Amino acid sequence: MIKMSNSADAIAAAERRMQNRRIGGDRRRTGVDADFKGVEKRTPERRKVERRRLIDPTTCERDYSLDEVEFMKAMDEYKRKSGRMFPTWSEVLEVVRGLGYAKASHETTV
């Protein structure tokens, strides 16, 4: 019978501890690191996401012709409107045709 009372006391004590935790609320200290008492722990500032540049900066090492700049701007506009960062070749062809380019016939190339 003694064992029963000890185990019953242990269960009751465990229940009291759980109840105290639930009633006591959040015991964590907000904004302060427990290891360094008195030192405020700040959350890092969220970095602002840079907007995409019109032309990729890695390709800016040379001077581009007006046609090349027009094509890069048209591709960038297409990517923004469609939300596709990596367009397919058929989509690239669509942009090129939208700029007014057409396949030359054999008679004009000879």
C-alpha positions as CSV (number, residue, x, y, z in Angstrom):
1,M,0.0,0.0,0.0
2,I,2.9,2.3,0.6
3,K,4.0,2.0,-3.0
4,M,0.5,3.0,-4.2
5,S,0.6,6.2,-2.2
6,N,4.1,7.0,-3.4
7,S,3.2,6.5,-7.0
8,A,-0.1,8.4,-6.5
9,D,1.9,11.3,-4.9
10,A,4.4,11.3,-7.8
11,I,1.5,11.4,-10.3
12,A,-0.2,14.2,-8.3
13,A,3.1,16.2,-8.2
14,A,3.6,15.8,-11.9
15,E,0.1,17.0,-12.6
16,R,0.7,20.0,-10.4
17,R,3.9,20.9,-12.3
18,M,2.1,20.6,-15.6
19,Q,-0.8,22.7,-14.4
20,N,1.6,25.4,-13.0
21,R,3.3,25.5,-16.4
22,R,0.0,25.9,-18.2
23,I,-1.3,28.6,-15.8
24,G,2.0,30.4,-15.3
25,G,2.1,31.5,-19.0
26,D,5.3,31.9,-21.0
27,R,8.3,31.9,-18.7
28,R,10.7,32.9,-21.4
29,R,12.1,36.4,-21.2
30,T,11.3,38.2,-24.4
31,G,14.1,40.1,-26.1
32,V,16.8,39.0,-23.6
33,D,19.2,36.2,-24.1
34,A,19.3,33.9,-21.0
35,D,23.1,33.3,-21.3
36,F,24.0,37.0,-21.3
37,K,21.9,38.5,-18.6
38,G,20.8,42.1,-19.4
39,V,22.0,41.9,-23.0
40,E,19.1,42.4,-25.3
41,K,18.8,39.9,-28.2
42,R,17.7,41.7,-31.3
43,T,16.2,40.1,-34.3
44,P,18.2,40.8,-37.5
45,E,16.6,43.3,-39.8
46,R,15.0,41.9,-42.8
47,R,17.0,42.5,-45.9
48,K,15.2,44.4,-48.7
49,V,15.0,42.4,-51.9
50,E,16.6,44.3,-54.7
51,R,14.6,44.7,-57.8
52,R,16.0,43.0,-60.8
53,R,18.0,45.3,-63.0
54,L,17.1,46.0,-66.5
55,I,20.3,44.5,-67.9
56,D,22.3,41.8,-66.2
57,P,25.4,43.5,-64.6
58,T,27.7,40.7,-65.5
59,T,27.1,41.5,-69.2
60,C,27.9,45.2,-68.9
61,E,31.6,44.9,-69.7
62,R,31.2,45.8,-73.3
63,D,29.3,48.3,-75.3
64,Y,26.2,46.8,-76.9
65,S,24.6,47.9,-80.2
66,L,21.1,49.4,-80.1
67,D,19.7,46.2,-81.5
68,E,21.2,44.2,-78.7
69,V,20.0,46.6,-76.0
70,E,16.5,46.5,-77.5
71,F,16.5,42.7,-77.5
72,M,17.7,42.5,-73.8
73,K,15.1,45.0,-72.7
74,A,12.4,43.1,-74.6
75,M,13.5,39.8,-73.0
76,D,13.5,41.4,-69.6
77,E,10.0,42.9,-70.1
78,Y,8.8,39.4,-71.3
79,K,10.2,37.8,-68.2
80,R,8.6,40.3,-65.9
81,K,5.2,40.0,-67.6
82,S,5.2,36.3,-67.8
83,G,6.8,35.6,-64.5
84,R,9.2,33.1,-66.1
85,M,12.8,33.6,-65.3
86,F,14.0,31.1,-67.8
87,P,11.9,31.3,-71.0
88,T,12.0,28.5,-73.5
89,W,13.5,28.9,-77.0
90,S,10.0,29.2,-78.5
91,E,9.3,32.1,-76.1
92,V,12.5,33.7,-77.1
93,L,11.5,33.4,-80.8
94,E,8.2,34.9,-79.9
95,V,10.0,38.0,-78.4
96,V,12.2,38.3,-81.5
97,R,9.2,38.2,-83.8
98,G,7.5,40.7,-81.6
99,L,10.4,43.1,-82.3
100,G,9.7,42.7,-86.0
101,Y,12.4,40.3,-87.0
102,A,11.6,37.7,-89.7
103,K,13.5,34.9,-91.3
104,A,15.2,36.1,-94.5
105,S,14.3,34.2,-97.6
106,H,17.1,32.5,-99.7
107,E,16.7,35.0,-102.5
108,T,17.7,38.0,-100.3
109,T,20.6,36.2,-98.7
110,V,22.3,35.2,-101.9
